[in-house]
């Protein structure tokens, strides 16, 4: 079928026609505003037509916006016949043929498949965005035990932000989570122990001379694992940590 006038399909699946293109296709000699004004009050704005702007390049190269209207095909068919030009019947029949093709079982199936595909792509995009946090949530649900800082580094790396144990220790010290010097070096600060992010495991060791020495190991709680993985996931990139 030869395209006499462009019929556009909106995102809502409605077929629409430009009033200016219809005016031109019909070969109406009357000025556009006067021609459309005779039919405007016969239809309901917002249902049968909507007002739109049509950007047009004029002689000096500037862009000028002309008044146009987006018509339903039903309104376009009726206006075509009421305009009573040599092209009226041909254009009306053209719109009927376009509508028939648009509503054919094959075209309806094609639109349904296209809609389903677009929804699937949207779902896949959402799943991809949520996947790191979903994986981490599962990991926390499986294990509620405290872990070493080295294990936390592995967990963060598994969720997309590559970082090793030494680098993570340095980051935790630089950002005030662990002490940077003295006898408490690499042990968590009291603030973050109180927040439930860390625990300190005390282990007694017997020296050769029989004396007992306590060693302290920093452990990350389940709450701390969730806190730090999510914190690293929110960074723009590894270079920021």
C-alpha positions in Angstrom: 0.0 0.0 0.0 1.4 3.4 -1.0 1.6 5.8 1.9 -0.6 8.8 1.1 -0.4 10.4 4.5 1.8 9.3 7.5 -0.2 7.5 10.2 1.8 7.4 13.4 1.3 5.0 16.3 1.6 6.4 19.8 3.2 4.7 22.8 -0.4 3.9 23.9 -1.0 2.0 20.7 -3.3 4.6 19.1 -3.0 5.7 15.4 -2.7 9.4 14.8 -2.6 11.7 11.8 -1.2 15.3 11.5 -3.9 17.8 10.6 -1.5 19.8 8.5 -0.4 16.7 6.6 -4.1 15.8 6.0 -4.7 19.4 4.9 -1.9 19.2 2.4 -2.8 15.6 1.2 -6.4 16.6 0.6 -5.2 19.5 -1.6 -7.3 22.1 0.4 -6.8 25.6 -1.0 -8.2 27.3 2.1 -5.7 28.5 4.8 -5.0 25.8 7.3 -6.3 27.7 10.4 -9.6 28.5 8.7 -10.1 25.0 7.4 -9.5 23.3 10.7 -11.5 25.9 12.6 -14.6 24.8 10.7 -14.3 21.3 12.2 -12.7 21.9 15.6 -15.9 22.5 17.5 -17.4 19.3 16.1 -14.9 17.2 18.0 -13.6 16.8 21.6 -10.1 18.1 22.3 -8.2 15.5 24.2 -10.2 12.6 22.9 -10.5 13.2 19.1 -7.5 15.5 18.7 -4.7 17.2 20.6 -2.9 20.4 20.0 0.7 20.0 19.0 3.6 22.1 17.7 5.2 21.4 14.3 8.8 22.7 14.1 9.4 24.0 10.5 12.5 25.5 8.9 11.6 28.8 7.2 13.4 30.6 4.3 16.1 32.2 6.3 17.0 28.9 8.0 15.4 29.7 11.3 13.1 27.2 13.0 9.5 28.3 13.5 6.9 26.3 15.4 3.6 26.0 13.5 0.3 25.1 15.1 -0.8 21.6 14.3 -3.2 19.0 15.7 -2.9 15.2 16.2 -6.1 13.6 15.0 -7.5 10.1 15.6 -8.0 8.2 12.3 -11.8 8.3 12.9 -11.7 12.1 13.0 -9.3 12.2 10.0 -11.7 10.0 7.9 -14.7 12.2 8.7 -12.8 15.5 8.1 -11.5 14.1 4.8 -15.0 13.5 3.6 -16.4 16.8 4.9 -13.6 18.7 3.1 -15.1 17.5 -0.3 -12.0 17.7 -2.4 -11.0 15.4 -5.3 -8.8 13.4 -2.8 -11.5 13.0 -0.1 -12.8 9.6 -1.0 -9.3 8.2 -1.8 -7.8 9.4 1.5 -10.8 8.1 3.5 -10.4 4.7 1.9 -6.7 4.8 2.6 -7.3 5.4 6.3 -9.8 2.5 6.4 -7.2 0.2 4.8 -4.5 1.3 7.2 -6.8 0.7 10.2 -7.7 -2.8 8.8 -4.1 -3.7 8.4 -3.2 -2.3 11.9 -6.0 -4.4 13.5 -5.3 -7.6 11.6 -4.5 -10.7 13.8 -0.9 -10.7 12.5 -0.2 -7.1 13.4 -1.9 -7.4 16.8 0.3 -10.4 17.5 3.4 -8.6 16.4 2.6 -5.6 18.7 1.9 -8.0 21.6 5.3 -9.7 21.1 7.0 -6.3 20.8 5.4 -5.1 24.0 6.3 -8.4 25.8 9.9 -8.1 24.6 10.2 -4.5 25.8 8.8 -5.5 29.2 11.2 -8.4 29.4 14.2 -6.1 28.6 13.0 -3.8 31.3 12.7 -6.6 33.8 16.2 -7.9 32.9 17.6 -4.5 33.4 16.0 -4.2 36.9 17.3 -7.7 37.8 20.8 -6.8 36.7 20.7 -3.7 38.8 19.4 -5.5 41.9 21.6 -8.7 41.4 24.6 -7.6 43.6 22.5 -6.7 46.5 20.3 -9.7 46.1 23.3 -12.0 46.1 24.7 -10.3 49.2 21.3 -10.5 51.0 21.3 -14.3 50.4 24.8 -14.6 51.7 23.9 -12.8 54.9 20.8 -14.9 55.4 22.9 -18.1 55.0 25.6 -17.1 57.5 25.0 -15.1 60.6 28.5 -15.7 62.0 31.2 -13.1 62.3 34.0 -13.2 59.7 37.6 -12.0 59.4 38.4 -8.8 57.5 40.1 -10.9 54.8 36.8 -12.8 54.3 35.0 -9.5 54.1 37.3 -8.4 51.3 36.4 -11.6 49.4 32.7 -10.9 49.9 33.0 -7.4 48.6 35.0 -8.6 45.6 32.4 -11.2 44.8 29.8 -8.4 44.6 31.8 -6.5 41.9 34.2 -4.2 43.8 37.7 -5.8 43.6 39.7 -5.2 46.8 42.2 -7.3 48.7 42.7 -7.9 52.4 45.6 -5.4 52.9 43.9 -2.7 51.0 40.7 -3.2 52.9 42.5 -3.0 56.2 44.1 0.3 55.1 40.7 1.7 54.0 39.2 0.8 57.3 42.0 2.4 59.2 42.0 5.6 57.0 38.2 6.0 57.5 38.2 5.6 61.3 36.8 2.1 61.6 40.0 0.6 62.9 42.7 2.1 65.1 45.7 3.3 63.1 48.5 2.9 65.7 49.5 1.8 69.2 48.5 -1.3 71.1 45.0 -1.3 69.5 46.4 -1.2 65.9 43.8 -2.9 63.5 41.3 -3.3 66.3 37.9 -1.6 65.8 37.2 1.7 67.4 34.6 1.7 70.2 32.1 3.7 68.1 31.7 1.0 65.5 31.8 -1.8 68.1 28.8 0.0 69.7 27.1 0.2 66.4 27.3 -3.6 66.1 29.6 -3.6 63.0 32.5 -5.4 64.7 33.4 -7.8 67.5 36.8 -8.5 69.1 37.7 -12.1 69.8 40.1 -12.5 72.7 42.3 -15.6 72.6 44.7 -16.6 75.4 48.2 -17.9 74.5 50.6 -19.5 76.9 54.2 -18.4 76.4 57.2 -20.8 76.9 57.8 -19.2 80.3 54.3 -20.1 81.4 52.9 -16.6 81.2 49.6 -16.0 79.4 49.3 -13.5 76.6 46.0 -12.3 75.2 45.7 -11.8 71.4 42.8 -9.9 69.8 41.2 -10.6 66.4 38.9 -8.2 64.7 35.7 -9.9 63.4 33.0 -8.4 61.2 29.4 -9.1 62.3 26.5 -9.9 60.0 25.4 -6.3 60.3 28.9 -5.1 59.5 29.1 -7.4 56.4 25.8 -5.9 55.1 27.0 -2.3 56.0 30.4 -2.5 54.2 29.3 -4.5 51.1 26.4 -2.0 50.5 28.8 0.9 51.2 31.3 -0.3 48.6 28.5 -1.1 46.1 27.5 2.6 46.3 30.9 3.8 45.3 31.3 4.9 41.7 34.4 2.7 41.2 37.2 0.9 42.9 39.5 3.9 42.5 37.4 5.7 45.1 38.1 3.2 47.8 
